[in-house]
Amino acid sequence: MIRKPLLLCTAGFVFALAACETFTGLSGSEISQADANELAAALDENATLGASDFGLGPSFSMNVGENASAAVSVPVMFNNDFSVTKQCPRGGQVVIAGTISGTSHRATHDLSVHAVASRTDANCAFQTRRGVLTLYGNPDIDYDGNLNIVAGQLSGVQTQTHKGSFTWTRAGVTNTCDVDLTSSYNPETRTATVSGTFCGHTVDISRTRG
């Protein structure tokens, strides 16, 4: 039996900046490189999904009606709609809704999932070095994620992407940002990465998970 929820992509993490940043030359309407690093990691973490978010139980059972008994011994193909609401660190929420497809094998605890969805932020707030920054859908961010589990364990590199834009406010200032991020987690090396572009900045964050 699986005792812990398995994450769609465990690349999400809070990135700690080692060096101090000076804000000289930055206007209130700008996102700094430090902001971009922190927010890219936090946005990815906030969108990390697990098997339970897709309506899959700890044994990967699916609602297959009359074929429920067969789901125990043979792989079951599925194609379902899903909608997940997650709370944000400093208030508000994000809704991730779309479709999932793949196969589930209850007896062997194998699971393969591909998710295509939209992420819509509703007053989703994060802490930054210059105060709380709140995200709103613009209208949303396209989300694409993959989960692969073999014998109850993550197998291979787990990935997810975020592409689109959002509107943000901080200290009375409002602006918009474009997002094009790819995140990955390699369970063999325990290496998590988030890379791409975020609010006009290039981000490439890597960390070994304990």
N, C-alpha and C positions, 0 to 999 in steps of 0.2 A: 504494500500500500504506500502511496506517496504521502509523505507527512508534511511537506512544505509546499506552498503555492509555487508553481513554476512560471517564470516570467517570460513574456514574449521576447523581450530583448533586454538584458540586464545591463545595457550600456549606460543607462541613466545614472548620474551621480552628481553630487554637489562638488563643484570644482573650487579648491582653495587656492587663492592667488598668493604666491610667495613674496612678490615684490609690491611695494607701495606704488600707487599711481597718482600722478599729479593731474588735476583737472584744468590746468591753465590752458586757455584757448578753446575749451569746450563750452558750447552754449547749452542751455537747459533743454533744448530740443534735440540734442544729439545723444546717441548711444556710444559709449566709449568701448575700447577694446576689452577692458576688464568686464564691463557690463555684458558685452557680447559673449565672452567666454562663460560667465556665470549663467546667463539666461539660456544659452544654447544647451548647456548641460541640464539645467533645471527643466526646460521645456521637454527635452527628451525623456528625462526621468518621469515627469508627470504623465507622459503618454505610454509608459511601459505597461503592457497588459499581460495578464496571466490566463491560464486555461479556464479558470472560473469566470473570468470576464466574458468569455464566449459561451457560457452556459454549459461548460464541460465540467463534470464532477471530478473528484480526485482519482477515479478509476477510468476517466475518459469516456464515461457512458454517455450516449446520445439518446434523444427521444426519437426512436425509430418505429414506434407503433407496434404492429404485429410482429415485426422482426426483432423485437427487443432481445429475445433469447439468443438469436444468432450473433448479436453484437458482442457477446462474451468470447466467442471462439474464432470469429473471422473479422478482418478489417471492414470498417463501415465508412463509406464515402458520404460526405455531407456538404451542403451549400446553404448557409443560413444567414439571415440578417441578424445584426447585433447592435446594441446601443449601450454604452457605458458612460456613467457620469462619475467624474473624479473631483474631489475637493482640491483646491489649490493651496499652497503653503501659507499665504497671508490673506486668505478669503477668496470668495468666488468659486467658480467651478469651470470644468471643461467637459464637453460632451464629445465622445468619439463614437461615431455611428457609421455603419457600412455593412459589408458582407464578408463572410469567411467561407473558405472552401478547403477541403483536404480530406485526410483519412484518419480514423481513430481505431486502434486495436486494443480493446479493453483487457484481453488476456495477457498480452505481452507488454502493456503500458507503452506502446508506440503511438506517437501523435505527430502529424504533419499539418500545419495550418498556414494558409496565406490569407492575410487580412487587407482589404482595400476599404478605406474609410475617409471621413472628413472630421477634422478636429475643429470644434467651435468653442472659442473662449467666451465666457460670460463673467466679466469683472474678476478675471483670474489674476490674482496678485502674487508677485514675487518680491523678495527683499533684494535690493541692489545696494552698492556702496554709497549711492547718492539718494537713498530713500526707496519707498515702496513703489514699484512700477506695476501698473494694472493693464492687462491685455484684453482686447475685444476682438471678435471675429471681423474679418475684412474681405470677404464674408467668412472665410475659414481657411484651414491649412489641409492640403491633401496628405493623407497618411497611408503608408504601405509597409506592412510588416510580415515577417516570416518566423515561425516557431517550428523547431524540429526536436523531438524527444524520442530516444530509443531506450527501451528498458527502464523507463522512468527517469532518465537523465538527459540533460541537454546534450545534443550531438551536433557537432559542426558549428560554424560561425552563425550566430543569430543576428539578423539585421532588421532595421527599420529606417524609413525615410520620412522627412517632413518637408513639404514644398508648398509655398503660398505666401501669404502676407497677413499681418495683423496690425490693428491700431493700438497704440499704447498711450497712457497718461502717467505723468509723474510730476508732483508738485505744481499742478495747474497747467502743465505743458502737455500738448497732444501732438502726436506725430504717427507715422506709419513705418513699418519695416518689412522687407522681403526676407524670406527664409528659404534656404535650400540646403538641408542637412541630411547626412547619412550617419547612422550610428551602428556599431557592431559590438558583439561580445564573443570572444573566443573562450569557451569553457576549459579547453586544454591548458592554455597559458594564463587564463584568468585576466586577460587583457581587454579593457573596455575603451572604445574610442568614440568621439563625436567630431565630425569634420564637415567642412563645407563653407557656406557663406551665411552670415547672420547680420542683418542691419548694416550692410555695407562693409563688414569686416570678415576677414578669413579666419576661421577657427579650426584648430586641429588639436584636440585635447585627448590625451591618452593616459590611462591609469591601470595599474595592476591591482585587482581586487583581492582582498585578504580571504 
